Amino acid sequence: MHTLTAILVDDEVNSLENLQQKLTAFCPDVKIAAMSQIPRQAIVLIHQLKPDVLFLDVEMPEMNGFKMLQELKDINFDIIFTTAYSHYMIDAIRLSAFDYLVKPIVVSELQNCISRLLQKHSIKTKEKLDVLLQSLQPSKTQENKIAIHTFDGIVFFQIKSIIRIEASANYCKIILDKESPLLVTGLLKDFEEMLQQYNFYRIHNSHLINLAYVKKYIRGEGGQLVMQNGDVVEVSRRKKEEFLKLISK
């Protein structure tokens, strides 16, 4: 099996050593090539050692993880972000389809990240980084893109092109404005968390809609929505009142 070479970057020595110990003890497919607490030094190490994967702390003084990546000219390695919980940053990381680990790092989650890398190594890191950096901008105009894992790889498209997302067991079907629907693995609640700031609303246990595409509301116990593409979506009874208040603003 392929061995991944890794560089670890974190300004906190305890976090760095903790990650090193867990990788050494529980991830035999990873070989640690170098560790650094200083982003500028890490940039030099990356150029010299050309790792397969970079474990990168998001919150660092002087130069955070995102700015450090912008300093790099060639990014032909995978990235796993490590971070203390910050909902806004994590949503942006998820929109760009990067893996991340929340401190304190759980061994099973670390192993899952490594397993995914071994199965899908070096996938469109530069494009994912573009999506990530765009997602971190304060603008919420829906010009932002989202990166979605599909069965064939990663697909990039604009958030504003999503009409709705429908849940089906452990899969979700993404219905797009001018393209064929996408069937992806994942939970609807994950998409709800990522997209709620972009004018999306969970109208039903099985339906997340882009409010910009609502054409008509049909009254009923919960009611129904007619979307601009002709799709009819059920409104749950418990969501009806909140939804009607939302669209009447």
Number of C-alpha atoms within 10 A of each C-alpha: 5 8 12 19 18 24 23 23 27 26 18 14 13 10 18 19 14 14 22 17 12 15 20 14 10 13 18 12 17 18 17 17 16 17 20 19 16 16 24 12 12 21 17 12 17 21 13 9 13 18 20 21 23 22 22 28 27 24 19 20 10 9 15 16 20 18 14 17 19 13 12 12 9 12 17 15 19 22 22 21 21 25 21 15 12 11 11 12 17 22 19 21 24 20 23 26 21 21 20 22 21 16 14 13 17 12 16 10 13 20 17 13 16 22 14 11 19 16 9 11 15 16 15 15 17 16 13 23 21 13 23 25 17 17 24 16 10 7 10 12 10 15 15 20 20 25 22 21 17 13 11 7 10 16 15 16 15 14 20 20 17 21 23 24 24 19 21 15 10 10 14 20 18 19 20 19 15 10 9 9 14 17 18 17 17 18 16 23 15 11 18 18 16 20 21 14 11 18 14 24 20 23 24 19 14 19 22 24 25 22 18 14 19 20 13 13 16 13 11 11 11 17 15 18 21 16 20 14 14 11 13 15 21 18 24 19 14 12 16 19 11 11 15 11 9 11 9 6 5
